[in-house]
C-alpha cells in the first residue's frame, strides 16, 4: 500500500484530481515558481497521487524552485470530506480538475455515449463536468469562504451553474487562455498586448485545417486596444490538436495561481470569471479578479457576445438557475431522452445528474 505524505499545517494551493490536467499544472508549477509554494494534491487513487507527488518534487529539485508537493487520498469528493481538509489547510487557492465526465471524443471504436457526444458537442457533458466541482464549491463555501475557487472542468458553462447554485466561483482556466497564448506564441516576443473574447467553440475551429475554419466561430481579438479584423486569416498558422490541449490549457493556470498566492497583480485571460459565460481578458488586483476589457467594449456587450454562442448551440444558464439546452445539443438529446432535453433547475441538479448518468451507462453498452 502506498503511504501518503504527511499533511502540512498550511497549503497555498489545494489541487483536486489526479489526471493529466492536474499533472500539467503540478509539473509546470514545480518548474517555474520563484518563491516557496506549498501544494496538496487530493484524489482517490493513492498510487497515482504518490507518483504526482514524487514527480512534482523531483521537478522542483531539478529546477531549484520553491515548490513542495504533498498528497492526500480520500475515498470520495464528498463535501464534508473536502470541507474538513480545507478547514485544516486554510489554502489561498482551491482548484478542481476532477469530473465525472465519461467517454472520450477521440477513440478508435466509439461507444454509443461517445458517438452522442461527438454529435452533440461538449455541452452534453455539462452535468457530468459539474458534479464534483459543485461538491468542492460547497466545501469552499463552508470551510474556506475567502479562498479563490477555480473550476477547471468546462468552465465556460459549469461556472455559471456553480454561481446559479449560490456557490463561490472565481474563474476557470484554459479555453480562452489557450487561444490567447497560442496567438501570442505566433506573434513572438515583444508583441503588442492582446485581449480576447473567446468561447470554447473557437477551440474546435482551430483544431481543423485553416481552410476549414468557420468564420462564425472566430474569437474577437484586440491588439493595444484596437480590434483586429480577419482573425482566422491572421492567426491561420495556429493549429490545435484533436485531443485536449493540456500542454497549453493546464499550464495557463500556473501564472494565475502564483499571482493569487503571492497577492500580486496579473493580467491574462480566463473562462467563466464569477460564473459568466465564455472567456474574457481579466486583471487580478488587490485580491479580486475583474474583467479587463478593451476601450469601447462594455461589460454587457462582452457577456452577451459570449452568451450568444450557448443560446444558439449549447447550454445556457439563466439568473434564476434554469439550465436550458439549445441547438444541436438539445436536438441530439431529444432523440434519446426528451425529458433530459427539456433542461432543469439547479435546485434539481441531483435528479438531472442521475438521469444523465443512467443514459450514459445505457449508451456505453451500445
C-alpha positions as CSV (number, residue, x, y, z in Angstrom):
1,X,0.0,0.0,0.0
2,X,1.3,3.4,-1.0
3,X,1.9,5.7,2.0
4,X,0.7,9.3,1.7
5,X,2.9,12.2,2.7
6,X,2.1,13.9,5.9
7,X,-0.1,17.0,5.6
8,X,1.4,20.4,6.2
9,X,-0.1,22.8,8.6
10,X,-1.0,25.1,5.8
11,X,-1.2,24.8,2.0
12,X,-1.2,27.7,-0.6
13,X,-2.9,25.5,-3.2
14,X,-5.2,22.5,-2.8
15,X,-5.5,20.8,-6.2
16,X,-8.3,18.2,-6.6
17,X,-7.8,15.5,-9.2
18,X,-5.1,13.2,-10.4
19,X,-5.5,13.2,-14.2
20,X,-3.3,14.7,-16.9
21,X,-4.7,18.1,-16.4
22,X,-3.7,18.2,-12.7
23,X,-0.3,16.7,-13.6
24,X,0.4,19.5,-16.1
25,X,-0.5,22.2,-13.5
26,X,1.7,20.5,-10.9
27,X,4.7,19.8,-13.1
28,X,4.8,23.3,-14.6
29,X,4.2,24.9,-11.2
30,X,7.1,22.9,-9.8
31,X,9.4,24.0,-12.6
32,X,8.5,27.7,-12.7
33,X,7.7,29.0,-9.2
34,X,10.3,31.5,-8.0
35,X,9.1,31.6,-4.4
36,X,8.0,29.0,-1.9
37,X,4.7,27.4,-2.6
38,X,3.0,24.6,-0.6
39,X,0.7,22.3,-2.6
40,X,-1.5,19.5,-1.5
41,X,-2.9,17.3,-4.3
42,X,-6.1,15.4,-3.5
43,X,-7.6,12.4,-5.1
44,X,-9.0,8.9,-4.8
45,X,-6.1,7.0,-6.4
46,X,-3.3,6.6,-3.8
47,X,-0.7,5.2,-6.2
48,X,-1.3,8.0,-8.8
49,X,-1.1,10.6,-6.0
50,X,2.2,9.2,-4.9
51,X,3.6,9.5,-8.5
52,X,2.4,13.0,-8.9
53,X,4.0,14.0,-5.6
54,X,7.2,12.2,-6.5
55,X,7.5,13.7,-10.0
56,X,6.5,17.2,-8.9
57,X,9.0,17.3,-6.1
58,X,11.7,15.9,-8.4
59,X,11.0,18.7,-10.9
60,X,11.1,21.3,-8.1
61,X,14.5,20.0,-7.1
62,X,15.6,19.8,-10.8
63,X,14.7,23.4,-11.5
64,X,15.5,24.7,-7.9
65,X,12.0,26.1,-7.4
66,X,10.3,26.8,-4.1
67,X,7.5,24.3,-4.6
68,X,6.8,21.5,-2.2
69,X,4.0,19.0,-3.0
70,X,2.3,16.6,-0.6
71,X,-0.6,14.3,-1.3
72,X,-3.8,13.3,0.4
73,X,-6.0,10.4,-0.6
74,X,-9.7,10.3,0.2
75,X,-12.5,7.9,-0.7
76,X,-14.7,10.4,-2.4
77,X,-15.0,14.1,-3.1
78,X,-17.9,14.4,-0.7
79,X,-18.4,17.9,0.5
80,X,-17.8,17.1,4.2
81,X,-14.5,15.4,3.4
82,X,-13.2,18.3,1.3
83,X,-14.5,20.8,3.8
84,X,-12.7,19.1,6.7
85,X,-9.4,19.2,4.7
86,X,-9.8,22.8,3.7
87,X,-10.5,23.8,7.3
88,X,-7.2,22.3,8.3
89,X,-5.1,23.6,5.4
90,X,-6.6,27.1,5.0
91,X,-5.5,27.4,1.4
92,X,-5.3,30.6,-0.7
93,X,-6.4,28.7,-3.8
94,X,-8.6,25.6,-4.4
95,X,-8.6,24.2,-7.9
96,X,-10.7,21.3,-9.1
97,X,-9.7,19.3,-12.1
98,X,-11.8,16.2,-11.4
99,X,-15.1,15.4,-13.1
100,X,-17.5,12.6,-13.7
101,X,-17.3,13.0,-17.4
102,X,-17.2,9.7,-19.2
103,X,-16.3,8.7,-22.7
104,X,-13.6,10.1,-25.0
105,X,-14.4,12.2,-28.0
106,X,-11.4,10.7,-29.8
107,X,-11.3,6.9,-29.8
108,X,-10.9,4.1,-32.4
109,X,-14.2,2.4,-31.7
110,X,-16.6,4.8,-30.0
111,X,-19.5,3.5,-28.0
112,X,-23.0,5.0,-28.1
113,X,-22.3,7.6,-25.5
114,X,-19.1,8.8,-27.3
115,X,-21.0,8.9,-30.6
116,X,-23.7,11.0,-28.9
117,X,-21.0,13.4,-27.5
118,X,-19.4,13.7,-30.9
119,X,-22.7,14.6,-32.5
120,X,-24.0,17.0,-29.8
121,X,-20.7,18.7,-28.7
122,X,-19.2,19.3,-25.3
123,X,-22.4,20.9,-23.9
124,X,-24.0,17.5,-23.5
125,X,-21.5,16.7,-20.7
126,X,-22.1,19.8,-18.6
127,X,-23.9,18.0,-15.8
128,X,-21.1,15.4,-15.6
129,X,-18.5,18.1,-15.6
130,X,-20.3,20.0,-12.9
131,X,-21.0,17.3,-10.3
132,X,-17.6,17.2,-8.5
133,X,-17.0,20.9,-8.9
134,X,-20.3,21.7,-7.2
135,X,-19.3,19.4,-4.3
136,X,-15.9,21.2,-4.0
137,X,-17.6,24.6,-4.3
138,X,-19.9,23.6,-1.4
139,X,-16.9,22.8,0.7
140,X,-15.2,26.1,-0.1
141,X,-18.4,27.9,0.9
142,X,-18.5,26.1,4.2
143,X,-14.8,25.9,5.2
144,X,-12.8,28.5,3.1
145,X,-15.1,31.3,2.0
146,X,-12.2,33.7,1.4
147,X,-10.4,31.3,-0.8
148,X,-10.1,31.6,-4.6
149,X,-12.0,28.7,-6.2
150,X,-11.0,27.8,-9.7
151,X,-13.1,25.2,-11.6
152,X,-11.1,23.6,-14.5
153,X,-14.0,21.4,-15.8
154,X,-15.8,23.1,-18.8
155,X,-15.8,26.4,-17.0
156,X,-17.5,28.3,-19.9
157,X,-20.8,26.8,-18.8
158,X,-20.2,24.9,-15.5
159,X,-19.1,28.1,-13.7
160,X,-22.5,29.6,-14.5
161,X,-24.1,26.6,-12.9
162,X,-22.0,27.0,-9.8
163,X,-22.9,30.6,-9.5
164,X,-26.6,29.9,-10.1
165,X,-26.4,27.4,-7.2
166,X,-25.3,30.3,-5.0
167,X,-21.8,29.0,-4.5
168,X,-18.4,30.7,-4.8
169,X,-16.6,30.6,-8.1
170,X,-13.6,32.8,-9.1
171,X,-13.0,31.6,-12.6
172,X,-11.7,28.7,-14.7
173,X,-8.5,28.1,-16.7
174,X,-7.8,27.1,-20.3
175,X,-10.3,27.7,-23.2
176,X,-9.9,31.4,-24.0
177,X,-6.4,31.3,-22.5
178,X,-5.4,28.6,-24.9
179,X,-6.1,30.8,-27.9
180,X,-4.6,33.9,-26.2
181,X,-1.3,32.1,-25.5
182,X,-1.3,30.4,-28.9
183,X,-1.8,33.7,-30.7
184,X,0.9,35.3,-28.5
185,X,3.3,32.5,-29.3
186,X,2.7,33.0,-33.0
187,X,3.4,36.7,-32.7
188,X,6.6,36.1,-30.8
189,X,8.5,38.1,-28.1
190,X,7.7,41.8,-27.8
191,X,4.3,41.6,-29.4
192,X,1.7,44.2,-28.6
193,X,-0.8,43.4,-25.9
194,X,-3.6,41.0,-26.8
195,X,-7.2,41.0,-25.4
196,X,-9.6,38.3,-26.5
197,X,-13.2,37.3,-26.2
198,X,-13.4,33.6,-27.0
199,X,-16.0,30.9,-26.5
200,X,-15.0,27.2,-26.3
201,X,-16.5,26.8,-29.8
202,X,-13.5,28.7,-31.1
203,X,-11.2,25.9,-30.0
204,X,-13.0,23.4,-32.2
205,X,-12.4,25.7,-35.2
206,X,-8.6,25.9,-34.6
207,X,-8.5,22.1,-34.4
208,X,-9.4,22.0,-38.1
209,X,-7.2,22.8,-41.0
210,X,-7.0,26.5,-41.6
211,X,-9.1,26.3,-44.8
212,X,-11.9,24.6,-43.0
213,X,-12.4,27.0,-40.1
214,X,-15.8,28.7,-39.9
215,X,-15.6,32.5,-39.6
216,X,-18.7,32.3,-37.3
217,X,-16.5,30.7,-34.6
218,X,-13.8,33.3,-34.7
219,X,-12.8,34.9,-31.4
220,X,-12.7,38.7,-31.1
221,X,-9.2,40.0,-30.7
222,X,-7.8,43.4,-29.8
223,X,-4.2,44.5,-30.0
224,X,-3.2,47.5,-28.0
225,X,-6.9,48.4,-27.7
226,X,-7.6,48.2,-31.5
227,X,-9.9,45.3,-32.7
228,X,-8.4,43.2,-35.4
229,X,-10.3,42.1,-38.5
230,X,-9.8,38.8,-40.4
231,X,-8.9,36.9,-37.2
232,X,-9.0,33.5,-38.8
233,X,-6.7,34.5,-41.6
234,X,-4.3,36.5,-39.3
235,X,-3.8,33.5,-37.0
236,X,-4.2,30.7,-39.6
237,X,-0.8,29.1,-38.6
238,X,-2.1,28.3,-35.1
239,X,-3.1,24.7,-35.0
240,X,-4.6,22.9,-32.0
241,X,-4.5,19.1,-31.6
242,X,-7.7,17.0,-31.8
243,X,-7.1,15.7,-28.3
244,X,-7.4,18.1,-25.3
245,X,-4.5,20.6,-25.5
246,X,-3.5,20.2,-21.9
247,X,0.1,21.4,-22.5
248,X,-1.4,24.9,-23.0
249,X,-4.6,24.8,-21.0
250,X,-3.3,23.3,-17.8
251,X,-0.2,25.3,-18.0
252,X,-2.2,28.5,-18.4
253,X,-3.3,28.3,-14.8
254,X,0.2,28.4,-13.3
255,X,0.9,32.2,-13.6
256,X,-2.6,32.9,-12.3
257,X,-2.2,30.6,-9.3
258,X,1.2,32.0,-8.5
259,X,-0.2,35.6,-8.6
260,X,-3.2,34.6,-6.4
261,X,-0.8,33.0,-3.8
262,X,1.6,35.9,-3.8
263,X,-1.1,38.6,-3.9
264,X,0.4,40.3,-7.0
265,X,-1.3,42.0,-9.9
266,X,-1.8,39.8,-13.0
267,X,-3.2,40.4,-16.5
268,X,-4.5,37.5,-18.6
269,X,-7.4,35.5,-19.9
270,X,-9.8,33.1,-18.1
271,X,-13.1,31.4,-18.8
272,X,-16.1,31.8,-16.6
273,X,-15.0,34.6,-14.3
274,X,-17.6,34.9,-11.5
275,X,-19.7,32.5,-13.4
276,X,-20.0,34.5,-16.6
277,X,-20.4,32.5,-19.9
278,X,-17.4,32.2,-22.2
279,X,-14.0,33.7,-21.8
280,X,-12.6,37.2,-21.2
281,X,-9.5,39.3,-20.6
282,X,-9.1,39.9,-16.8
283,X,-7.0,41.5,-14.2
284,X,-6.2,40.2,-10.7
285,X,-5.6,43.2,-8.4
286,X,-5.9,43.7,-4.7
287,X,-7.1,40.2,-4.2
288,X,-10.0,40.5,-6.7
289,X,-10.4,39.2,-10.3
290,X,-12.2,41.6,-12.6
291,X,-12.9,42.0,-16.3
292,X,-10.2,43.9,-18.2
293,X,-12.0,44.9,-21.4
294,X,-10.6,46.9,-24.3
295,X,-11.7,50.6,-24.6
296,X,-15.2,50.9,-26.1
297,X,-16.4,47.4,-25.2
298,X,-19.0,47.4,-22.4
299,X,-19.3,44.6,-19.8
300,X,-22.8,43.9,-21.0
301,X,-21.7,43.7,-24.7
302,X,-18.9,41.3,-23.8
303,X,-21.1,39.0,-21.8
304,X,-23.8,39.0,-24.5
305,X,-21.3,38.1,-27.2
306,X,-20.2,35.1,-25.3
307,X,-23.7,34.0,-24.1
308,X,-25.0,34.1,-27.7
309,X,-22.9,31.0,-28.6
310,X,-24.6,28.9,-25.9
311,X,-28.1,30.3,-26.6
312,X,-27.6,29.3,-30.2
313,X,-26.0,25.9,-29.9
314,X,-25.2,24.7,-26.4
315,X,-26.1,25.1,-22.8
316,X,-27.3,28.4,-21.2
317,X,-27.7,29.1,-17.5
318,X,-30.2,31.8,-16.6
319,X,-30.1,34.0,-13.5
320,X,-33.0,32.1,-11.9
321,X,-30.9,28.9,-12.1
322,X,-32.6,27.3,-15.1
323,X,-30.3,25.3,-17.3
324,X,-31.5,25.1,-20.9
325,X,-30.2,23.1,-23.9
326,X,-30.3,24.6,-27.3
327,X,-29.3,23.9,-30.9
328,X,-27.6,20.6,-31.7
329,X,-27.2,19.8,-28.0
330,X,-31.0,19.9,-27.5
331,X,-31.8,18.2,-30.8
332,X,-29.4,15.4,-30.2
333,X,-30.5,14.8,-26.6
334,X,-34.2,14.8,-27.7
335,X,-33.5,11.8,-29.9
336,X,-32.5,9.7,-26.8
337,X,-34.3,11.4,-23.9
338,X,-36.9,14.2,-24.4
339,X,-37.1,14.6,-20.6
340,X,-33.4,15.4,-20.3
341,X,-33.5,17.7,-23.4
342,X,-36.1,19.9,-21.6
343,X,-33.4,21.1,-19.2
344,X,-33.7,21.5,-15.4
345,X,-33.4,23.9,-12.5
346,X,-30.2,23.9,-10.5
347,X,-32.2,23.1,-7.3
348,X,-33.0,19.8,-9.1
349,X,-29.4,19.1,-10.1
350,X,-29.2,15.7,-8.4
351,X,-32.2,14.4,-10.3
352,X,-30.8,15.7,-13.6
353,X,-27.4,14.2,-12.8
354,X,-28.9,10.8,-12.1
355,X,-30.9,10.8,-15.3
356,X,-27.9,11.7,-17.5
357,X,-25.6,9.2,-15.7
358,X,-28.2,6.5,-16.4
359,X,-28.4,7.5,-20.0
360,X,-24.6,7.4,-20.4
361,X,-24.4,4.0,-18.8
362,X,-27.1,2.7,-21.2
363,X,-25.4,4.1,-24.2
364,X,-22.0,2.8,-23.3
365,X,-23.3,-0.7,-23.9
366,X,-24.4,0.1,-27.5
